[in-house]
Amino acid sequence: MVISRSSSEVAVTFAGSLNDHARSINRFVEMVDEGLEILSGGRLEDFGHLLDEAWQIKRSLSSAVTTSAVDEAYTLARGAGALGGKLLGAGGI
């Protein structure tokens, strides 16, 4: 199954309410420095947890961020031992 959509279609579902998500956006900003510190210390396990936190925040911004297929794949990866993941694109497969 192929799902095609543009990232702008997804972004518009939460762009108008960014003020409501200011706390989440600020956390994303904090994560940049935190991620650099974690990686410079070679703490890959901590980085995996940071990636998972970022994904959980991103998917909380709008139900359009993810799909059931993406959620299932992410859950399977975590169940197989992945600590986190970085998903790119508009959530389609």
PDB file with one MODEL, atoms N, CA, C and O in Angstrom:
MODEL        1
ATOM      1  N   MET A   1       0.843  -1.172   0.000  1.00  0.00           N
ATOM      2  CA  MET A   1       0.000   0.000   0.000  1.00  0.00           C
ATOM      3  C   MET A   1       0.888   1.235   0.000  1.00  0.00           C
ATOM      4  O   MET A   1       1.854   1.307   0.760  1.00  0.00           O
ATOM      5  N   VAL A   2       0.573   2.191  -0.836  1.00  0.00           N
ATOM      6  CA  VAL A   2       1.319   3.436  -0.922  1.00  0.00           C
ATOM      7  C   VAL A   2       0.385   4.575  -0.547  1.00  0.00           C
ATOM      8  O   VAL A   2      -0.725   4.688  -1.067  1.00  0.00           O
ATOM      9  N   ILE A   3       0.851   5.408   0.357  1.00  0.00           N
ATOM     10  CA  ILE A   3       0.103   6.596   0.757  1.00  0.00           C
ATOM     11  C   ILE A   3       0.962   7.786   0.389  1.00  0.00           C
ATOM     12  O   ILE A   3       2.131   7.847   0.771  1.00  0.00           O
ATOM     13  N   SER A   4       0.411   8.719  -0.334  1.00  0.00           N
ATOM     14  CA  SER A   4       1.169   9.888  -0.745  1.00  0.00           C
ATOM     15  C   SER A   4       0.458  11.135  -0.261  1.00  0.00           C
ATOM     16  O   SER A   4      -0.749  11.287  -0.448  1.00  0.00           O
ATOM     17  N   ARG A   5       1.211  12.023   0.361  1.00  0.00           N
ATOM     18  CA  ARG A   5       0.675  13.319   0.781  1.00  0.00           C
ATOM     19  C   ARG A   5       1.841  14.251   1.003  1.00  0.00           C
ATOM     20  O   ARG A   5       2.977  13.805   1.165  1.00  0.00           O
ATOM     21  N   SER A   6       1.573  15.525   1.013  1.00  0.00           N
ATOM     22  CA  SER A   6       2.661  16.483   1.175  1.00  0.00           C
ATOM     23  C   SER A   6       2.788  16.879   2.640  1.00  0.00           C
ATOM     24  O   SER A   6       1.815  16.876   3.393  1.00  0.00           O
ATOM     25  N   SER A   7       4.006  17.218   3.017  1.00  0.00           N
ATOM     26  CA  SER A   7       4.236  17.616   4.404  1.00  0.00           C
ATOM     27  C   SER A   7       3.480  18.891   4.742  1.00  0.00           C
ATOM     28  O   SER A   7       3.114  19.101   5.898  1.00  0.00           O
ATOM     29  N   SER A   8       3.238  19.746   3.753  1.00  0.00           N
ATOM     30  CA  SER A   8       2.491  20.976   4.032  1.00  0.00           C
ATOM     31  C   SER A   8       1.054  20.671   4.433  1.00  0.00           C
ATOM     32  O   SER A   8       0.461  21.404   5.224  1.00  0.00           O
ATOM     33  N   GLU A   9       0.484  19.583   3.888  1.00  0.00           N
ATOM     34  CA  GLU A   9      -0.866  19.187   4.289  1.00  0.00           C
ATOM     35  C   GLU A   9      -0.900  18.770   5.752  1.00  0.00           C
ATOM     36  O   GLU A   9      -1.871  19.042   6.459  1.00  0.00           O
ATOM     37  N   VAL A  10       0.154  18.114   6.200  1.00  0.00           N
ATOM     38  CA  VAL A  10       0.238  17.703   7.598  1.00  0.00           C
ATOM     39  C   VAL A  10       0.494  18.916   8.482  1.00  0.00           C
ATOM     40  O   VAL A  10      -0.141  19.078   9.524  1.00  0.00           O
ATOM     41  N   ALA A  11       1.418  19.762   8.067  1.00  0.00           N
ATOM     42  CA  ALA A  11       1.781  20.931   8.884  1.00  0.00           C
ATOM     43  C   ALA A  11       0.600  21.864   9.111  1.00  0.00           C
ATOM     44  O   ALA A  11       0.469  22.447  10.187  1.00  0.00           O
ATOM     45  N   VAL A  12      -0.251  22.010   8.118  1.00  0.00           N
ATOM     46  CA  VAL A  12      -1.382  22.912   8.259  1.00  0.00           C
ATOM     47  C   VAL A  12      -2.343  22.444   9.353  1.00  0.00           C
ATOM     48  O   VAL A  12      -3.108  23.253   9.878  1.00  0.00           O
ATOM     49  N   THR A  13      -2.320  21.163   9.705  1.00  0.00           N
ATOM     50  CA  THR A  13      -3.222  20.652  10.734  1.00  0.00           C
ATOM     51  C   THR A  13      -2.836  21.111  12.126  1.00  0.00           C
ATOM     52  O   THR A  13      -3.661  21.079  13.040  1.00  0.00           O
ATOM     53  N   PHE A  14      -1.578  21.541  12.302  1.00  0.00           N
ATOM     54  CA  PHE A  14      -1.197  22.044  13.624  1.00  0.00           C
ATOM     55  C   PHE A  14      -0.557  23.424  13.594  1.00  0.00           C
ATOM     56  O   PHE A  14      -0.321  24.003  14.654  1.00  0.00           O
ATOM     57  N   ALA A  15      -0.270  23.971  12.421  1.00  0.00           N
ATOM     58  CA  ALA A  15       0.409  25.268  12.325  1.00  0.00           C
ATOM     59  C   ALA A  15      -0.406  26.388  12.970  1.00  0.00           C
ATOM     60  O   ALA A  15       0.159  27.280  13.604  1.00  0.00           O
ATOM     61  N   GLY A  16      -1.711  26.349  12.815  1.00  0.00           N
ATOM     62  CA  GLY A  16      -2.547  27.396  13.381  1.00  0.00           C
ATOM     63  C   GLY A  16      -2.627  27.372  14.894  1.00  0.00           C
ATOM     64  O   GLY A  16      -3.039  28.352  15.514  1.00  0.00           O
ATOM     65  N   SER A  17      -2.234  26.258  15.489  1.00  0.00           N
ATOM     66  CA  SER A  17      -2.330  26.143  16.940  1.00  0.00           C
ATOM     67  C   SER A  17      -0.961  26.031  17.600  1.00  0.00           C
ATOM     68  O   SER A  17      -0.838  25.464  18.685  1.00  0.00           O
ATOM     69  N   LEU A  18       0.070  26.571  16.947  1.00  0.00           N
ATOM     70  CA  LEU A  18       1.420  26.470  17.515  1.00  0.00           C
ATOM     71  C   LEU A  18       1.519  27.143  18.880  1.00  0.00           C
ATOM     72  O   LEU A  18       2.288  26.702  19.735  1.00  0.00           O
ATOM     73  N   ASN A  19       0.748  28.209  19.091  1.00  0.00           N
ATOM     74  CA  ASN A  19       0.764  28.841  20.415  1.00  0.00           C
ATOM     75  C   ASN A  19       0.294  27.867  21.486  1.00  0.00           C
ATOM     76  O   ASN A  19       0.768  27.910  22.622  1.00  0.00           O
ATOM     77  N   ASP A  20      -0.641  26.985  21.125  1.00  0.00           N
ATOM     78  CA  ASP A  20      -1.120  25.974  22.065  1.00  0.00           C
ATOM     79  C   ASP A  20      -0.043  24.935  22.356  1.00  0.00           C
ATOM     80  O   ASP A  20      -0.091  24.253  23.379  1.00  0.00           O
ATOM     81  N   HIS A  21       0.922  24.820  21.458  1.00  0.00           N
ATOM     82  CA  HIS A  21       1.975  23.817  21.586  1.00  0.00           C
ATOM     83  C   HIS A  21       3.326  24.438  21.926  1.00  0.00           C
ATOM     84  O   HIS A  21       4.366  23.826  21.680  1.00  0.00           O
ATOM     85  N   ALA A  22       3.324  25.637  22.485  1.00  0.00           N
ATOM     86  CA  ALA A  22       4.578  26.347  22.766  1.00  0.00           C
ATOM     87  C   ALA A  22       5.507  25.518  23.655  1.00  0.00           C
ATOM     88  O   ALA A  22       6.721  25.519  23.452  1.00  0.00           O
ATOM     89  N   ARG A  23       4.959  24.834  24.608  1.00  0.00           N
ATOM     90  CA  ARG A  23       5.777  24.018  25.506  1.00  0.00           C
ATOM     91  C   ARG A  23       6.499  22.907  24.730  1.00  0.00           C
ATOM     92  O   ARG A  23       7.681  22.648  24.957  1.00  0.00           O
ATOM     93  N   SER A  24       5.777  22.260  23.820  1.00  0.00           N
ATOM     94  CA  SER A  24       6.369  21.205  23.001  1.00  0.00           C
ATOM     95  C   SER A  24       7.447  21.769  22.079  1.00  0.00           C
ATOM     96  O   SER A  24       8.516  21.176  21.935  1.00  0.00           O
ATOM     97  N   ILE A  25       7.171  22.900  21.461  1.00  0.00           N
ATOM     98  CA  ILE A  25       8.140  23.526  20.559  1.00  0.00           C
ATOM     99  C   ILE A  25       9.395  23.912  21.334  1.00  0.00           C
ATOM    100  O   ILE A  25      10.508  23.710  20.847  1.00  0.00           O
ATOM    101  N   ASN A  26       9.231  24.460  22.524  1.00  0.00           N
ATOM    102  CA  ASN A  26      10.390  24.810  23.358  1.00  0.00           C
ATOM    103  C   ASN A  26      11.190  23.568  23.725  1.00  0.00           C
ATOM    104  O   ASN A  26      12.417  23.620  23.798  1.00  0.00           O
ATOM    105  N   ARG A  27      10.514  22.467  23.955  1.00  0.00           N
ATOM    106  CA  ARG A  27      11.225  21.220  24.279  1.00  0.00           C
ATOM    107  C   ARG A  27      12.054  20.760  23.089  1.00  0.00           C
ATOM    108  O   ARG A  27      13.172  20.276  23.264  1.00  0.00           O
ATOM    109  N   PHE A  28      11.515  20.905  21.874  1.00  0.00           N
ATOM    110  CA  PHE A  28      12.283  20.561  20.677  1.00  0.00           C
ATOM    111  C   PHE A  28      13.579  21.375  20.619  1.00  0.00           C
ATOM    112  O   PHE A  28      14.640  20.838  20.301  1.00  0.00           O
ATOM    113  N   VAL A  29      13.489  22.650  20.922  1.00  0.00           N
ATOM    114  CA  VAL A  29      14.668  23.520  20.904  1.00  0.00           C
ATOM    115  C   VAL A  29      15.688  23.046  21.934  1.00  0.00           C
ATOM    116  O   VAL A  29      16.880  22.977  21.637  1.00  0.00           O
ATOM    117  N   GLU A  30      15.234  22.722  23.136  1.00  0.00           N
ATOM    118  CA  GLU A  30      16.127  22.215  24.183  1.00  0.00           C
ATOM    119  C   GLU A  30      16.810  20.921  23.752  1.00  0.00           C
ATOM    120  O   GLU A  30      17.967  20.674  24.092  1.00  0.00           O
ATOM    121  N   MET A  31      16.087  20.106  23.007  1.00  0.00           N
ATOM    122  CA  MET A  31      16.604  18.799  22.595  1.00  0.00           C
ATOM    123  C   MET A  31      17.830  18.904  21.691  1.00  0.00           C
ATOM    124  O   MET A  31      18.655  17.991  21.659  1.00  0.00           O
ATOM    125  N   VAL A  32      17.955  19.999  20.964  1.00  0.00           N
ATOM    126  CA  VAL A  32      19.103  20.166  20.075  1.00  0.00           C
ATOM    127  C   VAL A  32      20.390  20.166  20.888  1.00  0.00           C
ATOM    128  O   VAL A  32      21.298  19.381  20.619  1.00  0.00           O
ATOM    129  N   ASP A  33      20.470  21.042  21.879  1.00  0.00           N
ATOM    130  CA  ASP A  33      21.668  21.094  22.724  1.00  0.00           C
ATOM    131  C   ASP A  33      21.845  19.805  23.514  1.00  0.00           C
ATOM    132  O   ASP A  33      22.959  19.300  23.655  1.00  0.00           O
ATOM    133  N   GLU A  34      20.751  19.285  24.022  1.00  0.00           N
ATOM    134  CA  GLU A  34      20.816  18.040  24.782  1.00  0.00           C
ATOM    135  C   GLU A  34      21.343  16.892  23.913  1.00  0.00           C
ATOM    136  O   GLU A  34      22.171  16.095  24.355  1.00  0.00           O
ATOM    137  N   GLY A  35      20.857  16.823  22.690  1.00  0.00           N
ATOM    138  CA  GLY A  35      21.303  15.782  21.766  1.00  0.00           C
ATOM    139  C   GLY A  35      22.779  15.904  21.444  1.00  0.00           C
ATOM    140  O   GLY A  35      23.490  14.900  21.388  1.00  0.00           O
ATOM    141  N   LEU A  36      23.242  17.112  21.235  1.00  0.00           N
ATOM    142  CA  LEU A  36      24.669  17.323  20.964  1.00  0.00           C
ATOM    143  C   LEU A  36      25.527  16.893  22.144  1.00  0.00           C
ATOM    144  O   LEU A  36      26.573  16.267  21.969  1.00  0.00           O
ATOM    145  N   GLU A  37      25.079  17.231  23.339  1.00  0.00           N
ATOM    146  CA  GLU A  37      25.808  16.841  24.552  1.00  0.00           C
ATOM    147  C   GLU A  37      25.830  15.317  24.700  1.00  0.00           C
ATOM    148  O   GLU A  37      26.865  14.726  25.008  1.00  0.00           O
ATOM    149  N   ILE A  38      24.696  14.707  24.481  1.00  0.00           N
ATOM    150  CA  ILE A  38      24.590  13.248  24.599  1.00  0.00           C
ATOM    151  C   ILE A  38      25.515  12.561  23.597  1.00  0.00           C
ATOM    152  O   ILE A  38      26.256  11.642  23.946  1.00  0.00           O
ATOM    153  N   LEU A  39      25.459  13.021  22.354  1.00  0.00           N
ATOM    154  CA  LEU A  39      26.285  12.389  21.319  1.00  0.00           C
ATOM    155  C   LEU A  39      27.771  12.636  21.538  1.00  0.00           C
ATOM    156  O   LEU A  39      28.588  11.745  21.300  1.00  0.00           O
ATOM    157  N   SER A  40      28.132  13.840  21.989  1.00  0.00           N
ATOM    158  CA  SER A  40      29.551  14.117  22.216  1.00  0.00           C
ATOM    159  C   SER A  40      30.094  13.272  23.361  1.00  0.00           C
ATOM    160  O   SER A  40      31.297  13.024  23.441  1.00  0.00           O
ATOM    161  N   GLY A  41      29.211  12.835  24.240  1.00  0.00           N
ATOM    162  CA  GLY A  41      29.616  11.946  25.327  1.00  0.00           C
ATOM    163  C   GLY A  41      29.517  10.477  24.961  1.00  0.00           C
ATOM    164  O   GLY A  41      29.816   9.605  25.777  1.00  0.00           O
ATOM    165  N   GLY A  42      29.101  10.203  23.738  1.00  0.00           N
ATOM    166  CA  GLY A  42      28.998   8.818  23.286  1.00  0.00           C
ATOM    167  C   GLY A  42      27.890   8.021  23.947  1.00  0.00           C
ATOM    168  O   GLY A  42      27.944   6.792  23.990  1.00  0.00           O
ATOM    169  N   ARG A  43      26.890   8.709  24.460  1.00  0.00           N
ATOM    170  CA  ARG A  43      25.805   8.039  25.183  1.00  0.00           C
ATOM    171  C   ARG A  43      24.664   7.716  24.223  1.00  0.00           C
ATOM    172  O   ARG A  43      23.621   8.370  24.245  1.00  0.00           O
ATOM    173  N   LEU A  44      24.867   6.714  23.391  1.00  0.00           N
ATOM    174  CA  LEU A  44      23.905   6.390  22.343  1.00  0.00           C
ATOM    175  C   LEU A  44      22.568   5.920  22.897  1.00  0.00           C
ATOM    176  O   LEU A  44      21.524   6.196  22.307  1.00  0.00           O
ATOM    177  N   GLU A  45      22.585   5.223  24.011  1.00  0.00           N
ATOM    178  CA  GLU A  45      21.318   4.776  24.596  1.00  0.00           C
ATOM    179  C   GLU A  45      20.466   5.982  24.995  1.00  0.00           C
ATOM    180  O   GLU A  45      19.258   5.999  24.761  1.00  0.00           O
ATOM    181  N   ASP A  46      21.097   6.981  25.594  1.00  0.00           N
ATOM    182  CA  ASP A  46      20.364   8.194  25.959  1.00  0.00           C
ATOM    183  C   ASP A  46      19.823   8.907  24.719  1.00  0.00           C
ATOM    184  O   ASP A  46      18.732   9.476  24.746  1.00  0.00           O
ATOM    185  N   PHE A  47      20.598   8.870  23.634  1.00  0.00           N
ATOM    186  CA  PHE A  47      20.150   9.503  22.399  1.00  0.00           C
ATOM    187  C   PHE A  47      18.920   8.782  21.841  1.00  0.00           C
ATOM    188  O   PHE A  47      18.002   9.423  21.330  1.00  0.00           O
ATOM    189  N   GLY A  48      18.902   7.463  21.940  1.00  0.00           N
ATOM    190  CA  GLY A  48      17.729   6.707  21.507  1.00  0.00           C
ATOM    191  C   GLY A  48      16.485   7.116  22.274  1.00  0.00           C
ATOM    192  O   GLY A  48      15.409   7.254  21.692  1.00  0.00           O
ATOM    193  N   HIS A  49      16.627   7.308  23.570  1.00  0.00           N
ATOM    194  CA  HIS A  49      15.493   7.748  24.396  1.00  0.00           C
ATOM    195  C   HIS A  49      15.051   9.161  24.001  1.00  0.00           C
ATOM    196  O   HIS A  49      13.859   9.468  23.997  1.00  0.00           O
ATOM    197  N   LEU A  50      16.023  10.015  23.671  1.00  0.00           N
ATOM    198  CA  LEU A  50      15.705  11.379  23.246  1.00  0.00           C
ATOM    199  C   LEU A  50      14.927  11.356  21.927  1.00  0.00           C
ATOM    200  O   LEU A  50      13.973  12.114  21.752  1.00  0.00           O
ATOM    201  N   LEU A  51      15.335  10.490  21.005  1.00  0.00           N
ATOM    202  CA  LEU A  51      14.607  10.355  19.744  1.00  0.00           C
ATOM    203  C   LEU A  51      13.166   9.914  19.986  1.00  0.00           C
ATOM    204  O   LEU A  51      12.243  10.413  19.342  1.00  0.00           O
ATOM    205  N   ASP A  52      12.978   8.993  20.902  1.00  0.00           N
ATOM    206  CA  ASP A  52      11.619   8.535  21.207  1.00  0.00           C
ATOM    207  C   ASP A  52      10.792   9.672  21.797  1.00  0.00           C
ATOM    208  O   ASP A  52       9.633   9.858  21.427  1.00  0.00           O
ATOM    209  N   GLU A  53      11.383  10.426  22.709  1.00  0.00           N
ATOM    210  CA  GLU A  53      10.652  11.558  23.288  1.00  0.00           C
ATOM    211  C   GLU A  53      10.242  12.550  22.200  1.00  0.00           C
ATOM    212  O   GLU A  53       9.118  13.051  22.200  1.00  0.00           O
ATOM    213  N   ALA A  54      11.160  12.828  21.275  1.00  0.00           N
ATOM    214  CA  ALA A  54      10.855  13.760  20.189  1.00  0.00           C
ATOM    215  C   ALA A  54       9.703  13.238  19.326  1.00  0.00           C
ATOM    216  O   ALA A  54       8.823  14.004  18.932  1.00  0.00           O
ATOM    217  N   TRP A  55       9.709  11.936  19.034  1.00  0.00           N
ATOM    218  CA  TRP A  55       8.628  11.366  18.231  1.00  0.00           C
ATOM    219  C   TRP A  55       7.297  11.464  18.970  1.00  0.00           C
ATOM    220  O   TRP A  55       6.277  11.800  18.368  1.00  0.00           O
ATOM    221  N   GLN A  56       7.300  11.176  20.260  1.00  0.00           N
ATOM    222  CA  GLN A  56       6.050  11.241  21.030  1.00  0.00           C
ATOM    223  C   GLN A  56       5.503  12.664  21.049  1.00  0.00           C
ATOM    224  O   GLN A  56       4.294  12.869  20.951  1.00  0.00           O
ATOM    225  N   ILE A  57       6.388  13.642  21.174  1.00  0.00           N
ATOM    226  CA  ILE A  57       5.941  15.043  21.153  1.00  0.00           C
ATOM    227  C   ILE A  57       5.394  15.397  19.779  1.00  0.00           C
ATOM    228  O   ILE A  57       4.324  15.994  19.665  1.00  0.00           O
ATOM    229  N   LYS A  58       6.137  15.024  18.725  1.00  0.00           N
ATOM    230  CA  LYS A  58       5.715  15.368  17.366  1.00  0.00           C
ATOM    231  C   LYS A  58       4.344  14.785  17.055  1.00  0.00           C
ATOM    232  O   LYS A  58       3.491  15.468  16.488  1.00  0.00           O
ATOM    233  N   ARG A  59       4.128  13.525  17.423  1.00  0.00           N
ATOM    234  CA  ARG A  59       2.848  12.897  17.099  1.00  0.00           C
ATOM    235  C   ARG A  59       1.706  13.473  17.939  1.00  0.00           C
ATOM    236  O   ARG A  59       0.540  13.331  17.570  1.00  0.00           O
ATOM    237  N   SER A  60       2.026  14.118  19.058  1.00  0.00           N
ATOM    238  CA  SER A  60       0.984  14.736  19.872  1.00  0.00           C
ATOM    239  C   SER A  60       0.508  16.072  19.289  1.00  0.00           C
ATOM    240  O   SER A  60      -0.524  16.598  19.707  1.00  0.00           O
ATOM    241  N   LEU A  61       1.254  16.617  18.332  1.00  0.00           N
ATOM    242  CA  LEU A  61       0.867  17.902  17.749  1.00  0.00           C
ATOM    243  C   LEU A  61      -0.401  17.801  16.918  1.00  0.00           C
ATOM    244  O   LEU A  61      -1.197  18.739  16.876  1.00  0.00           O
ATOM    245  N   SER A  62      -0.592  16.657  16.253  1.00  0.00           N
ATOM    246  CA  SER A  62      -1.759  16.474  15.393  1.00  0.00           C
ATOM    247  C   SER A  62      -1.896  14.997  15.045  1.00  0.00           C
ATOM    248  O   SER A  62      -0.900  14.287  14.912  1.00  0.00           O
ATOM    249  N   SER A  63      -3.115  14.549  14.903  1.00  0.00           N
ATOM    250  CA  SER A  63      -3.332  13.150  14.505  1.00  0.00           C
ATOM    251  C   SER A  63      -2.882  12.912  13.070  1.00  0.00           C
ATOM    252  O   SER A  63      -2.714  11.762  12.664  1.00  0.00           O
ATOM    253  N   ALA A  64      -2.683  13.973  12.296  1.00  0.00           N
ATOM    254  CA  ALA A  64      -2.251  13.827  10.911  1.00  0.00           C
ATOM    255  C   ALA A  64      -0.749  13.581  10.783  1.00  0.00           C
ATOM    256  O   ALA A  64      -0.264  13.291   9.690  1.00  0.00           O
ATOM    257  N   VAL A  65      -0.011  13.692  11.880  1.00  0.00           N
ATOM    258  CA  VAL A  65       1.441  13.493  11.838  1.00  0.00           C
ATOM    259  C   VAL A  65       1.797  12.050  11.506  1.00  0.00           C
ATOM    260  O   VAL A  65       2.818  11.795  10.869  1.00  0.00           O
ATOM    261  N   THR A  66       0.976  11.119  11.926  1.00  0.00           N
ATOM    262  CA  THR A  66       1.284   9.705  11.754  1.00  0.00           C
ATOM    263  C   THR A  66       0.097   8.967  11.143  1.00  0.00           C
ATOM    264  O   THR A  66      -0.992   9.519  10.987  1.00  0.00           O
ATOM    265  N   THR A  67       0.337   7.731  10.810  1.00  0.00           N
ATOM    266  CA  THR A  67      -0.727   6.851  10.316  1.00  0.00           C
ATOM    267  C   THR A  67      -0.686   5.575  11.145  1.00  0.00           C
ATOM    268  O   THR A  67       0.273   5.340  11.880  1.00  0.00           O
ATOM    269  N   SER A  68      -1.705   4.766  11.030  1.00  0.00           N
ATOM    270  CA  SER A  68      -1.702   3.511  11.783  1.00  0.00           C
ATOM    271  C   SER A  68      -0.558   2.610  11.323  1.00  0.00           C
ATOM    272  O   SER A  68       0.023   1.891  12.136  1.00  0.00           O
ATOM    273  N   ALA A  69      -0.224   2.638  10.024  1.00  0.00           N
ATOM    274  CA  ALA A  69       0.881   1.815   9.517  1.00  0.00           C
ATOM    275  C   ALA A  69       2.215   2.278  10.088  1.00  0.00           C
ATOM    276  O   ALA A  69       3.051   1.452  10.454  1.00  0.00           O
ATOM    277  N   VAL A  70       2.422   3.581  10.169  1.00  0.00           N
ATOM    278  CA  VAL A  70       3.659   4.118  10.744  1.00  0.00           C
ATOM    279  C   VAL A  70       3.717   3.783  12.232  1.00  0.00           C
ATOM    280  O   VAL A  70       4.759   3.356  12.730  1.00  0.00           O
ATOM    281  N   ASP A  71       2.619   3.971  12.938  1.00  0.00           N
ATOM    282  CA  ASP A  71       2.583   3.640  14.362  1.00  0.00           C
ATOM    283  C   ASP A  71       2.891   2.164  14.596  1.00  0.00           C
ATOM    284  O   ASP A  71       3.616   1.814  15.527  1.00  0.00           O
ATOM    285  N   GLU A  72       2.340   1.309  13.752  1.00  0.00           N
ATOM    286  CA  GLU A  72       2.583  -0.124  13.894  1.00  0.00           C
ATOM    287  C   GLU A  72       4.057  -0.453  13.654  1.00  0.00           C
ATOM    288  O   GLU A  72       4.647  -1.236  14.399  1.00  0.00           O
ATOM    289  N   ALA A  73       4.649   0.136  12.626  1.00  0.00           N
ATOM    290  CA  ALA A  73       6.064  -0.113  12.333  1.00  0.00           C
ATOM    291  C   ALA A  73       6.944   0.383  13.472  1.00  0.00           C
ATOM    292  O   ALA A  73       7.905  -0.287  13.850  1.00  0.00           O
ATOM    293  N   TYR A  74       6.627   1.547  14.020  1.00  0.00           N
ATOM    294  CA  TYR A  74       7.400   2.111  15.127  1.00  0.00           C
ATOM    295  C   TYR A  74       7.280   1.212  16.364  1.00  0.00           C
ATOM    296  O   TYR A  74       8.273   0.934  17.037  1.00  0.00           O
ATOM    297  N   THR A  75       6.080   0.772  16.649  1.00  0.00           N
ATOM    298  CA  THR A  75       5.851  -0.118  17.797  1.00  0.00           C
ATOM    299  C   THR A  75       6.612  -1.432  17.632  1.00  0.00           C
ATOM    300  O   THR A  75       7.205  -1.935  18.586  1.00  0.00           O
ATOM    301  N   LEU A  76       6.593  -1.982  16.426  1.00  0.00           N
ATOM    302  CA  LEU A  76       7.345  -3.211  16.166  1.00  0.00           C
ATOM    303  C   LEU A  76       8.849  -3.000  16.376  1.00  0.00           C
ATOM    304  O   LEU A  76       9.523  -3.844  16.967  1.00  0.00           O
ATOM    305  N   ALA A  77       9.359  -1.885  15.895  1.00  0.00           N
ATOM    306  CA  ALA A  77      10.787  -1.590  16.058  1.00  0.00           C
ATOM    307  C   ALA A  77      11.141  -1.444  17.538  1.00  0.00           C
ATOM    308  O   ALA A  77      12.165  -1.958  17.988  1.00  0.00           O
ATOM    309  N   ARG A  78      10.304  -0.754  18.280  1.00  0.00           N
ATOM    310  CA  ARG A  78      10.560  -0.591  19.726  1.00  0.00           C
ATOM    311  C   ARG A  78      10.478  -1.947  20.424  1.00  0.00           C
ATOM    312  O   ARG A  78      11.278  -2.242  21.312  1.00  0.00           O
ATOM    313  N   GLY A  79       9.520  -2.761  20.026  1.00  0.00           N
ATOM    314  CA  GLY A  79       9.387  -4.086  20.611  1.00  0.00           C
ATOM    315  C   GLY A  79      10.580  -4.980  20.319  1.00  0.00           C
ATOM    316  O   GLY A  79      10.879  -5.901  21.080  1.00  0.00           O
ATOM    317  N   ALA A  80      11.260  -4.703  19.209  1.00  0.00           N
ATOM    318  CA  ALA A  80      12.433  -5.494  18.821  1.00  0.00           C
ATOM    319  C   ALA A  80      13.715  -4.957  19.446  1.00  0.00           C
ATOM    320  O   ALA A  80      14.798  -5.495  19.217  1.00  0.00           O
ATOM    321  N   GLY A  81      13.585  -3.885  20.243  1.00  0.00           N
ATOM    322  CA  GLY A  81      14.757  -3.390  20.953  1.00  0.00           C
ATOM    323  C   GLY A  81      15.200  -1.979  20.615  1.00  0.00           C
ATOM    324  O   GLY A  81      16.100  -1.451  21.268  1.00  0.00           O
ATOM    325  N   ALA A  82      14.591  -1.352  19.609  1.00  0.00           N
ATOM    326  CA  ALA A  82      14.957   0.029  19.301  1.00  0.00           C
ATOM    327  C   ALA A  82      14.535   0.929  20.464  1.00  0.00           C
ATOM    328  O   ALA A  82      13.441   0.779  21.008  1.00  0.00           O
ATOM    329  N   LEU A  83      15.399   1.852  20.835  1.00  0.00           N
ATOM    330  CA  LEU A  83      15.089   2.763  21.927  1.00  0.00           C
ATOM    331  C   LEU A  83      14.286   3.963  21.447  1.00  0.00           C
ATOM    332  O   LEU A  83      13.573   4.597  22.225  1.00  0.00           O
ATOM    333  N   GLY A  84      14.406   4.265  20.178  1.00  0.00           N
ATOM    334  CA  GLY A  84      13.704   5.385  19.587  1.00  0.00           C
ATOM    335  C   GLY A  84      13.912   5.331  18.099  1.00  0.00           C
ATOM    336  O   GLY A  84      14.498   4.385  17.573  1.00  0.00           O
ATOM    337  N   GLY A  85      13.433   6.345  17.424  1.00  0.00           N
ATOM    338  CA  GLY A  85      13.596   6.384  15.986  1.00  0.00           C
ATOM    339  C   GLY A  85      13.362   7.774  15.462  1.00  0.00           C
ATOM    340  O   GLY A  85      12.731   8.605  16.115  1.00  0.00           O
ATOM    341  N   LYS A  86      13.877   8.020  14.279  1.00  0.00           N
ATOM    342  CA  LYS A  86      13.673   9.306  13.625  1.00  0.00           C
ATOM    343  C   LYS A  86      12.872   9.050  12.370  1.00  0.00           C
ATOM    344  O   LYS A  86      13.361   8.419  11.433  1.00  0.00           O
ATOM    345  N   LEU A  87      11.647   9.534  12.347  1.00  0.00           N
ATOM    346  CA  LEU A  87      10.788   9.356  11.195  1.00  0.00           C
ATOM    347  C   LEU A  87      10.795  10.648  10.387  1.00  0.00           C
ATOM    348  O   LEU A  87      10.689  11.745  10.935  1.00  0.00           O
ATOM    349  N   LEU A  88      10.919  10.495   9.095  1.00  0.00           N
ATOM    350  CA  LEU A  88      10.999  11.651   8.203  1.00  0.00           C
ATOM    351  C   LEU A  88       9.855  11.626   7.212  1.00  0.00           C
ATOM    352  O   LEU A  88       9.300  10.567   6.919  1.00  0.00           O
ATOM    353  N   GLY A  89       9.507  12.780   6.704  1.00  0.00           N
ATOM    354  CA  GLY A  89       8.464  12.865   5.689  1.00  0.00           C
ATOM    355  C   GLY A  89       7.137  13.228   6.313  1.00  0.00           C
ATOM    356  O   GLY A  89       7.058  13.632   7.473  1.00  0.00           O
ATOM    357  N   ALA A  90       6.104  13.076   5.519  1.00  0.00           N
ATOM    358  CA  ALA A  90       4.774  13.517   5.928  1.00  0.00           C
ATOM    359  C   ALA A  90       3.964  12.397   6.570  1.00  0.00           C
ATOM    360  O   ALA A  90       2.756  12.549   6.748  1.00  0.00           O
ATOM    361  N   GLY A  91       4.579  11.301   6.917  1.00  0.00           N
ATOM    362  CA  GLY A  91       3.872  10.250   7.601  1.00  0.00           C
ATOM    363  C   GLY A  91       3.280   9.194   6.698  1.00  0.00           C
ATOM    364  O   GLY A  91       2.689   8.227   7.179  1.00  0.00           O
ATOM    365  N   GLY A  92       3.427   9.359   5.411  1.00  0.00           N
ATOM    366  CA  GLY A  92       2.926   8.356   4.480  1.00  0.00           C
ATOM    367  C   GLY A  92       3.935   7.247   4.274  1.00  0.00           C
ATOM    368  O   GLY A  92       5.098   7.362   4.661  1.00  0.00           O
ATOM    369  N   ILE A  93       3.479   6.189   3.668  1.00  0.00           N
ATOM    370  CA  ILE A  93       4.386   5.062   3.385  1.00  0.00           C
ATOM    371  C   ILE A  93       4.431   4.866   1.881  1.00  0.00           C
ATOM    372  O   ILE A  93       5.128   3.975   1.396  1.00  0.00           O
TER     373      ILE A  93
ENDMDL
END
